[in-house]
Amino acid sequence: MAPAPAEPRAEEALLAEAHAKLAARRWRDTAQGRFVSAVSQVQGAARGLHANGERAREAATRDLHEELETCEALVRDLRRQTLALIAGVRAAQRAVRDASALTLRPRIIGSSPT
C-alpha cells in the first residue's frame, strides 16, 4: 500500500525551512563550520578505531590463527579509519589556517593571545 500523499505546506513554512537550510550551509562553509565538521569527522574515526582495535585485540586473544580472516578485515577497517582521521585533522588544520589568515591582528610566534 502506498503512503498517503504529503500534506501541502504553507508558503511561510517552506520559506522558513529554505532560509534555515541556507543559513546552515553558509555556516558550514565558514572556517568555524569547516573546523567543527572536521573535528566531528576525527571524533567519529577515533571512535571507530577504538572499537575495531578492541575487536581485533579480542579476536587475537582468542586465537590469532583461527581469527586470521577477522583480524585481516579489522586491520583493513583500522587503516580506512586512520586515513579518515588523518583527513579530518588536515581539514581542521586548513580551517584554522584560513581563520588565522582572516584575523587582522598579526600573530607573533611565542606570544600569548590577549
MODELLER restraints for C-alpha pairs under 7 A, 6 or more apart:
rsr = mdl.restraints
at = mdl.atoms
rsr.add(forms.Gaussian(group=physical.xy_distance, feature=features.Distance(at['CA:27:A'], at['CA:33:A']), mean=5.44, stdev=0.5))
rsr.add(forms.Gaussian(group=physical.xy_distance, feature=features.Distance(at['CA:28:A'], at['CA:34:A']), mean=5.67, stdev=0.5))
rsr.add(forms.Gaussian(group=physical.xy_distance, feature=features.Distance(at['CA:31:A'], at['CA:95:A']), mean=4.83, stdev=0.5))
rsr.add(forms.Gaussian(group=physical.xy_distance, feature=features.Distance(at['CA:31:A'], at['CA:96:A']), mean=6.85, stdev=0.5))
rsr.add(forms.Gaussian(group=physical.xy_distance, feature=features.Distance(at['CA:31:A'], at['CA:98:A']), mean=6.28, stdev=0.5))
rsr.add(forms.Gaussian(group=physical.xy_distance, feature=features.Distance(at['CA:31:A'], at['CA:99:A']), mean=5.57, stdev=0.5))
rsr.add(forms.Gaussian(group=physical.xy_distance, feature=features.Distance(at['CA:32:A'], at['CA:95:A']), mean=6.97, stdev=0.5))
rsr.add(forms.Gaussian(group=physical.xy_distance, feature=features.Distance(at['CA:34:A'], at['CA:95:A']), mean=5.91, stdev=0.5))
rsr.add(forms.Gaussian(group=physical.xy_distance, feature=features.Distance(at['CA:35:A'], at['CA:92:A']), mean=4.78, stdev=0.5))
rsr.add(forms.Gaussian(group=physical.xy_distance, feature=features.Distance(at['CA:35:A'], at['CA:95:A']), mean=5.21, stdev=0.5))
rsr.add(forms.Gaussian(group=physical.xy_distance, feature=features.Distance(at['CA:35:A'], at['CA:96:A']), mean=6.85, stdev=0.5))
rsr.add(forms.Gaussian(group=physical.xy_distance, feature=features.Distance(at['CA:38:A'], at['CA:88:A']), mean=4.79, stdev=0.5))
rsr.add(forms.Gaussian(group=physical.xy_distance, feature=features.Distance(at['CA:38:A'], at['CA:89:A']), mean=6.75, stdev=0.5))
rsr.add(forms.Gaussian(group=physical.xy_distance, feature=features.Distance(at['CA:38:A'], at['CA:91:A']), mean=5.68, stdev=0.5))
rsr.add(forms.Gaussian(group=physical.xy_distance, feature=features.Distance(at['CA:38:A'], at['CA:92:A']), mean=5.17, stdev=0.5))
rsr.add(forms.Gaussian(group=physical.xy_distance, feature=features.Distance(at['CA:39:A'], at['CA:88:A']), mean=6.45, stdev=0.5))
rsr.add(forms.Gaussian(group=physical.xy_distance, feature=features.Distance(at['CA:39:A'], at['CA:92:A']), mean=6.40, stdev=0.5))
rsr.add(forms.Gaussian(group=physical.xy_distance, feature=features.Distance(at['CA:41:A'], at['CA:85:A']), mean=6.88, stdev=0.5))
rsr.add(forms.Gaussian(group=physical.xy_distance, feature=features.Distance(at['CA:41:A'], at['CA:88:A']), mean=5.55, stdev=0.5))
rsr.add(forms.Gaussian(group=physical.xy_distance, feature=features.Distance(at['CA:42:A'], at['CA:85:A']), mean=4.74, stdev=0.5))
rsr.add(forms.Gaussian(group=physical.xy_distance, feature=features.Distance(at['CA:42:A'], at['CA:88:A']), mean=5.11, stdev=0.5))
rsr.add(forms.Gaussian(group=physical.xy_distance, feature=features.Distance(at['CA:42:A'], at['CA:89:A']), mean=6.50, stdev=0.5))
rsr.add(forms.Gaussian(group=physical.xy_distance, feature=features.Distance(at['CA:45:A'], at['CA:81:A']), mean=5.25, stdev=0.5))
rsr.add(forms.Gaussian(group=physical.xy_distance, feature=features.Distance(at['CA:45:A'], at['CA:82:A']), mean=6.95, stdev=0.5))
rsr.add(forms.Gaussian(group=physical.xy_distance, feature=features.Distance(at['CA:45:A'], at['CA:84:A']), mean=6.20, stdev=0.5))
rsr.add(forms.Gaussian(group=physical.xy_distance, feature=features.Distance(at['CA:45:A'], at['CA:85:A']), mean=5.27, stdev=0.5))
rsr.add(forms.Gaussian(group=physical.xy_distance, feature=features.Distance(at['CA:46:A'], at['CA:85:A']), mean=6.77, stdev=0.5))
rsr.add(forms.Gaussian(group=physical.xy_distance, feature=features.Distance(at['CA:48:A'], at['CA:81:A']), mean=6.70, stdev=0.5))
rsr.add(forms.Gaussian(group=physical.xy_distance, feature=features.Distance(at['CA:49:A'], at['CA:78:A']), mean=5.74, stdev=0.5))
rsr.add(forms.Gaussian(group=physical.xy_distance, feature=features.Distance(at['CA:49:A'], at['CA:81:A']), mean=6.13, stdev=0.5))
rsr.add(forms.Gaussian(group=physical.xy_distance, feature=features.Distance(at['CA:52:A'], at['CA:74:A']), mean=6.25, stdev=0.5))
rsr.add(forms.Gaussian(group=physical.xy_distance, feature=features.Distance(at['CA:52:A'], at['CA:78:A']), mean=6.64, stdev=0.5))
rsr.add(forms.Gaussian(group=physical.xy_distance, feature=features.Distance(at['CA:56:A'], at['CA:71:A']), mean=5.59, stdev=0.5))
rsr.add(forms.Gaussian(group=physical.xy_distance, feature=features.Distance(at['CA:56:A'], at['CA:74:A']), mean=6.13, stdev=0.5))
rsr.add(forms.Gaussian(group=physical.xy_distance, feature=features.Distance(at['CA:59:A'], at['CA:67:A']), mean=5.88, stdev=0.5))
rsr.add(forms.Gaussian(group=physical.xy_distance, feature=features.Distance(at['CA:59:A'], at['CA:71:A']), mean=6.81, stdev=0.5))
rsr.add(forms.Gaussian(group=physical.xy_distance, feature=features.Distance(at['CA:60:A'], at['CA:67:A']), mean=6.62, stdev=0.5))
